[in-house]
Amino acid sequence: MADNTPITILNVEDNEATRYAKSRILQRAGYIVKEAETGEAALQMVEEEQPDIVLLDVKLPDIDGFEVCRRIKTNPTTASTIVVQMSAAFVEKHDRVRGLEGGADGYLTEPVQPEELIATIKAFTRLRQVEEKLQKANAELERQAAELRRSNEELQQFAYIASHDLQEPLRMVTSYVQLLAKRYRGGLDAETQEFIGYAVEGAARMQDLITDLLNYARMQTTGQPFAMTNCQDVLERVLLVLRMKIEETQAIVTHDVLPTVLADAMQLGQLFQNLISNALKFHGEQPPRVHISANPQGKHWVFKVQDHGIGIAPQFAERIFAVFQRLHTRKEFPGTGIGLAICKKIVERHGGRIWVESELGKGSTFYFTLPA
């Protein structure tokens, strides 16, 4: 119902004089008026004519207005029709309550003043227009959400296929280049050996990129169902995996007591591993120091992974969570630039968010939230 669309009202009344009086009032106010004398006729007209508002008398010769209202409101094709029930002033109070509880949108007693009748119709017209706008907005949001889901599924499928199909020819390139290097070892000049080294290094780097891209693309589809997960147990397993790296860098990794949350344990472990690995990688002259903690905040736990490394310039705080975004050359720090993007995807799948607070030379603190 657009703001300038004529409003159609079905006037259901068995008393001819009363019906005529109400119809004239409504017509003079600019409304299109249809009439019915019985409940059966009203039900048929509501389905066929689809009026915007029904003025429904409680006392009808065949079916009472309560039953007519119930049938209108329980029929999916007519349920959105606004029904205003009407009865004589002497009707018992419990009848008015019965009418409203039975699905009527409003209740008027007769004789009703013309001003009150028109004001009531205008009020319900505004309500109907707002409802229709909300329905259209919701339908558009649902359409956009479905389109976004479809696009994401297609993107994930494309990334998966591309990554998977690239693996085999890349392995072949790597193998043959390595065979060349082995066969002609000592028989090639330094420059040729250097070129072969570049080829092997480039192929290995490409393989790492493809593997990480494949993991990123499959993050949503390969996730496990959420279950109550002890974060401290997950962290202890991650630290065992990283033990050699921790020993190599002489790092000190500490943590507070961590909570139990509803999560995918495998992805939560990957989240911890990526963040701690970054802290071990991007350290300064001193051995890395990393501390993991969590504090309740409203309906969420806020986790902190704090280090004393080289830090990040504030203007890059958002950029680092995008795919393939790097702030350093590969010679300075190895990696593919997908690790933090995977972290972001994991946290968002769990209904949380992730961010970083950092300054160059003063370390970084990565925060992420998980529902309590």
C-alpha positions, 0 to 999 in steps of 0.5 A, spaced: 500 500 500 503 506 497 502 512 501 497 515 495 494 508 493 486 508 494 484 505 501 479 499 500 474 498 506 470 492 506 464 494 511 460 488 514 454 490 517 447 486 516 443 492 518 442 496 512 441 503 515 447 502 519 451 500 513 449 505 509 451 511 514 458 508 515 459 507 508 457 514 506 462 517 512 468 513 509 466 514 501 466 522 503 473 521 506 475 518 500 475 511 501 473 505 496 468 502 500 465 495 499 459 492 503 457 485 505 451 483 509 453 476 512 459 473 514 460 468 509 459 473 504 465 477 508 469 471 507 468 470 500 470 478 499 476 478 503 479 473 499 477 475 492 477 483 493 483 483 498 481 489 502 486 493 506 481 494 512 475 490 514 470 493 519 466 487 522 460 487 526 460 482 531 452 480 530 451 477 523 445 473 521 449 467 519 456 467 522 458 471 528 464 476 527 469 473 532 469 467 527 469 471 521 475 474 524 478 468 526 478 465 519 480 471 516 487 471 521 488 464 520 488 464 512 495 465 510 492 469 504 488 474 508 492 474 515 495 481 513 488 484 512 486 489 518 480 487 522 476 492 526 470 489 530 464 493 531 459 492 536 453 496 540 455 500 546 451 495 551 456 489 548 459 486 554 466 487 556 469 480 555 466 480 548 471 486 546 476 482 550 474 476 546 474 480 539 481 482 540 484 476 543 481 472 537 486 476 532 482 483 531 486 489 530 481 494 533 475 494 536 469 500 536 463 501 539 457 503 536 454 508 535 461 511 533 462 518 531 464 520 524 471 523 526 472 517 531 471 512 525 475 516 520 481 517 525 481 510 527 481 508 519 487 513 518 491 510 524 490 503 521 492 505 514 499 508 517 500 502 521 499 498 514 503 502 510 509 501 515 508 494 516 508 493 508 515 498 508 518 493 513 516 487 509 519 490 503 525 492 507 526 485 510 524 481 503 530 485 500 535 484 506 533 476 505 534 477 497 541 480 499 543 475 504 541 470 499 545 473 494 551 474 498 551 467 501 551 464 493 557 469 492 561 466 498 559 459 496 561 460 489 568 464 491 570 458 496 568 453 490 572 457 485 578 458 490 578 450 492 578 448 485 583 453 483 588 451 489 587 444 488 588 443 481 594 448 481 597 443 486 599 437 481 602 441 476 606 445 481 609 439 484 611 437 477 615 443 476 618 443 483 620 436 482 623 437 475 627 443 477 630 439 483 632 433 479 636 438 474 639 441 480 641 434 483 643 431 476 648 437 474 650 439 481 657 441 480 657 442 472 653 448 472 656 455 473 654 459 479 649 463 475 645 457 472 645 454 479 642 461 482 637 461 477 635 454 479 635 456 486 630 461 485 626 457 481 625 452 486 624 457 492 619 460 487 615 454 486 616 452 494 613 459 495 607 458 490 606 451 494 605 455 500 600 460 498 596 455 494 596 451 501 594 457 505 589 459 500 586 452 500 585 452 507 582 459 507 577 457 502 575 451 506 575 455 513 567 455 513 565 448 509 570 444 513 569 447 520 566 442 526 560 443 530 561 447 536 562 444 543 564 446 550 571 447 549 576 448 554 581 453 551 587 452 556 587 445 553 587 447 546 592 452 548 597 447 551 596 442 545 598 448 540 604 450 545 606 442 544 606 443 536 610 450 537 615 447 542 621 447 537 620 454 534 619 456 542 626 453 543 629 456 537 627 463 539 628 462 546 621 465 547 617 465 553 610 464 553 605 464 559 598 464 560 593 466 565 587 460 566 583 460 560 575 459 560 571 454 557 567 456 551 562 453 545 567 453 539 570 449 534 576 446 538 580 445 531 579 452 529 580 455 535 587 451 536 589 454 529 587 461 531 592 460 537 597 457 533 597 463 528 597 469 533 602 465 537 607 464 531 606 471 529 609 473 535 614 468 535 616 471 528 616 478 529 620 479 534 626 484 535 633 483 538 630 480 544 627 473 545 620 473 544 615 474 550 608 472 549 602 472 554 595 469 553 589 471 557 582 472 557 577 476 561 569 476 561 566 482 558 558 482 558 556 476 554 563 475 551 570 473 553 575 478 551 582 474 549 588 477 549 595 475 545 600 480 547 607 480 545 613 485 545 615 485 538 617 490 533 609 492 533 605 495 527 604 502 525 596 504 527 594 505 520 595 498 518 591 495 524 585 493 519 589 492 513 593 486 516 587 482 516 586 482 509 588 476 504 595 477 502 596 483 505 604 483 508 607 489 511 614 486 510 618 483 504 619 475 504 627 476 505 625 480 512 620 475 514 617 469 511 610 467 510 604 468 505 600 473 508 594 469 509 594 467 517 591 473 520 585 473 514 584 466 517 584 468 524 579 473 522 574 468 519 575 463 524 573 469 529 567 471 525 564 464 524 564 464 532 560 470 532 566 474 535 571 480 532 578 481 532 582 487 532 589 489 534 592 495 538 600 496 537 605 501 536 612 500 532 617 498 536 612 497 542 609 490 541 602 488 539 596 486 543 591 482 538 584 481 541 578 477 539 572 475 542 568 469 543 561 468 546 561 466 553 
